[in-house]
Amino acid sequence: MISVRDLRIEYGRGRRRTLAVDGLSLEVGDGELVSVIGPSGCGKTSLLLAIDGLIKPSGGRILVLGEEVKGVRKDVAFITQDAGLLPWKTVRQNAELALRLHGFPREGVREILRALGLAGFENRYPSELSEGMRRRVGIARALALRPKVFLMDEPMANLDTLTRERIQEIILELWHMYRFTGVLVTHDIEEAVFLGQRIVILSPRPAKVVEVLDNPGMGEPGYRRSPEFYEVVIRAREILGSPEGR
Amino acid sequence: MRQLFHYLFAVVLILLFWSLVSLYFELSRGVALIPYPWGVAAAGAEMWPEWSAAFLESARRFFISLILAFAGGVPLGLFVGSHENINRWFSPLIYLLYPIPPVALLFFLYIAFGVGEAVKVVTVTLTLLFQVTVAAHGAARNISPSHILAVRAAGANSLQLHRHVILPAVMPQVFTSARVSVGLGITMLYIAETKLGIVGGPWSGLGNFIEIYRMRTDLSLAGVVGLAFLGLMFYVILELLERWLCRWKYAGKS
């Protein structure tokens, strides 16, 4: 489904050149949800941007659905850190945006908004919503495309614990419903363990894969209260080194 | 409604102050050197056809200039502001030309555009154009990267990026700048209409009106009041337009 081989990403030129990702390889199977975790600034976001075709790698290959990535694909959705809602568009216009940009009919958006608990807010502007609701609009915008692949760049960053857990559960539910292939980038260990069938741990910059943890127990909302959950969290924490791993 | 009340209050305050100044001169010099507001109103009413024609003529010129300034300044500012390479070459050019008041070049503008209608519109257009361009240029350089990323990730091409992100993002600043420049624009219009003002009749613009009746103080003050109304009118038009086009900014604030 997604295959990353020997990826290398550099920014800048000459003396200011920085290597964000170097020799990173990763396979994500069909319908698999994988979380990627690593120290902040290690190149996690660069990895996602490259998979989405927004930046051009300087080395290696990326295949999505068996094809080389050349630009943004219509069947790949990207959820950014702060949802990136446009303040001049209403909830409905924001949710329809990806459909509109690709020239698809704007259907099913109302149902998606209702399913995400946003019914009745279609004509509100983002400034009138709570932060948790804004993130859900961001999810709705991605979902409206009915994508086969979901790329998520810390979609729960800077949320309070309860809201964060609620959104994590929404993502889990959606994954059960649609069985999309997902890559979730996060710097939160518990989130990575809650939402990843496998947890890919990256090194500090330039990023490469340090270890991949199997996480067979994930998949139910109650998982975060089970002993297995904590075992994986502790294991991931050990690998990441520092107590918080950030 | 509330705002209307505040405007009425301001009008009353100005009229009161004006009357006091007139009274002061009448008492200290023995003659009403400065006509009272009611005298000016009466003179305006007497010359109503000329006054209203002059007002409409000035309003028409200002309106055309405003449209031209928006139509030229917004795309120019966006284009230069959102392309790093072009910006490097063109922004020094904009900022060099920006402080030059077009009336300083009025003589050359007369040579280029004649002494008729065009030169007045060109003078005001140039004034407003730079204000709008500089505002659009500044705003285009400060667009939130997260908006650009989100829209590009959703599959936008360059045109769609301008349409959905850059243009709406700069509009509030463009409107603020246009509103602030109304006063400057009216000043330029007045100067352009006053120089060679005797060429046209009293009906061919408020500047001409004031220039021609400068010996009749009550009439020339009626022309000045016309300029004040002209400025207020365009200020209100721009304010309403902004509240409509940028309504997202006012969402939830009633």
Interface residues (C-beta under 8 A of the other chain):
Chain A: D52 L54 V72 K74 F78 T80 Q81 D82 A83 G84 L85 L86 P87 W88 K89 T90 L97 A98 L101 H102 R124 Y125 S127 E128 G138 R141
Chain B: S146 H147 L149 A150 V151 R152 A153 A154 G155 A156 Q160 H164 V165 P168 A169 C246 W248 K249 A251 G252
